[in-house]
Amino acid sequence: MSEYVVEEFIKLVSVCNEDGTADLIGDLPALPYCFSRSECFQVGNVDVCWSEWMRLRDFLVRIEGSAVEGVLKAISFHVKGIKCEEASKEIYYVVRDYILRECSASDESIFMVR
């Protein structure tokens, strides 16, 4: 397991699998969420939803959003299909830029549409 610090409060965690690929999980603070929800669960007044797996470059990414009382509080991502040696903070910027591009065209966040 490796940890990367992208910015002061942004960390990524990478776990290498036996097949030489890595899973990379990271936070995406203060970004919009405009992806169709694949699945959700609720615990008390907290909703956690995530998107379908999407192809981005040569890996798969899934975006997760968390809301409290219907207000989006945080999003994170899960990347799979990268080689262990490719896991780095550069992936964060690829995912962040993708979300900004996709969601800037959207008029509103669709995260909490029920």
LUMDREN-927416 format. One record per residue: x negated, y negated, z negated of N, C-alpha, C in turn; residue in one letter. Coordinates in steps of 0.02 Angstrom, whole numbers, plus 50000, padded with zeros to 5 digits. Atoms other than C-alpha are relative to their C-alpha. Last residue first. Layout:
XYZXYZXYZa;...
END
This chain:
499684993750024517374942050291500605001550041r;499344999549969516154929350364500315006649980v;499474998650048514744928350237500704999950031m;500144995150052513244930150349500615001849958f;499444995350000513914921650503499935004949943i;500214993550025512834906250480500605004649998s;499934998850071513464892150587499735006949981e;499725005850035513274883850755500045001049925d;499364998650032512114897050825500234993949962s;499495000649949510734891550945500705001149971a;499925007249986509564888350798500534998850054s;499495003150042509894906150741500074992650012c;499344997049993509004915350881500534996049962e;499775000549930507484903950894500725002450006r;499885007149987507264902050705500274998950071l;499395002050035507484920650681500164992750013i;499434996749966506184924750814500664997849968y;499875003849939504964911950741500585002950039d;499735006650017505104919950570500184996050062r;499314999050023504854937550639500334993349984v;499624997549943503294932850737500735000749982v;499885005749956502644922350592500395002050062y;499535004650032502834936750470500194994350047y;499344997349986501974948650591500544995549969i;499805002549934500434937350581500705002550019e;499555005750006500394941050394500194997150067k;500325006050024499674958050430500504994449996s;499605003150053500124975950472499614994049973a;499675006049974499224979750635500404996349948e;500505005349992497984991850553500304993650029e;500235002450065499415002650491499524994150006c;500564996050024500145003850666499764997049934k;500655003049987501834995750689499465004749974i;500254998449934503455005350707499354996550018g;500294993349995504394998050562499775001150071k;500294998349935504784980350506499775007249997v;500334993550004505934975950361499785001750071h;500034995849941506474957950339499645006549985f;500634996549996507054946250203500015004350062s;500034994749949508404933450179499315003149998i;500654997849976508854923050028500085004950057a;500555001950045510234913349941499315001850028k;500634996749982511694913450062499444997349957l;500515004949977513234906849970499355003850013v;499905002049931514734918649959499504995150028g;499365003449995514744920049770500104997050069e;499685000150065512904924749775500634995750006v;499595005850016512224929549945500295000949930a;499694999350067510834941050002500374993649985s;499795006250033510324943350184500325001549933g;499564999150058509324957350264500164993349970e;499965005950042508544956850438500515001349945i;499335000650027508004972950524499994994149951r;499905004350059506484973950635500735000049981v;499305000850018505834986850759500044995649937l;499794997150064504114985850839500754998749989f;500084992749997503294982851009500185003349933d;500664998049973503904965151039499965007550002r;500355006349996505494963750937499285001650017l;500674999549971506724978150953499724992950006r;500085003549936508204976250835499285000850024m;500705000449980508774987850694499964996850069w;500234994049965510554983450649499254999350011e;499854999549928510754969050528499845007150024s;500574999849954510794969250340500245001350070w;499834997349934511994964250203499375000350043c;500624998849962511814961250016500205003450065v;499924996149939513284953249925499315000750032d;500555000149952513104947249745500155004750058v;499875005549953514614942949637499454999350052n;499755006050034514604959649547500174994750051g;500114998750070513594971549654500214993749962v;499885005450047514164971749834499885002549929q;499764997550064513574982249979500064994149953f;500035004550058513394978450162500165003949937c;499744997250062513074987350326499934994949945e;499934992849989512744982850507500335003349940s;500164995750057513014964250492500145007350016r;499434995850017512924954150651499795004849945s;499984993449969511474942150645500625003849978f;499505000349947511524923350613500095006850035c;499844993149984510584921450448500564999950051y;499304998249989509744904550424500075007550015p;499854999349929508004902550349500745001950007l;499715006049969507614895350177500105000550075a;499625005050037506484909450118500254994350044p;499935005549952505994923750233500414994549967l;499485005050012505354937350117499994994750054d;500195006750021504344952250175500604995549991g;499425003450028504364970950204499774993249976i;500195006550026503154980250317500634996549977l;499395003850014503314998850354499774993549967d;499885003550063501735006050429500714997149999a;499605006049991501295018950560500144996949931t;500415005749978499835031050546500394993750014g;500094999849927500925046850541499594994150027d;500464994749981500675048950353499875000350075e;499704993450000501495032150320499495005150023n;500194995649945500615015950277500305006949990c;500114993150022501565004250161499835004250061v;500074995249946501454985450189499865006949970s;500254993650025502074972350067500015004950058v;499814994349959502244954250121499715006349967l;500424994150001502194939250006500295005350045k;499774995049951502864921650024499505005750001i;499484995950029502734909749875500265005550046f;500024999750072501074901049910500525004849970e;500015006850027501024905350093500085000849925e;499965004149940500674921450186499954992749981v;499705006350020500054931950040499984995550062v;500275005849966499774949750099500364993849974y;499595006050010500004965549997499654994150034e;500375006349996499384982650045500484994349989s;499585005850000500005000050000499554993850000m;
END
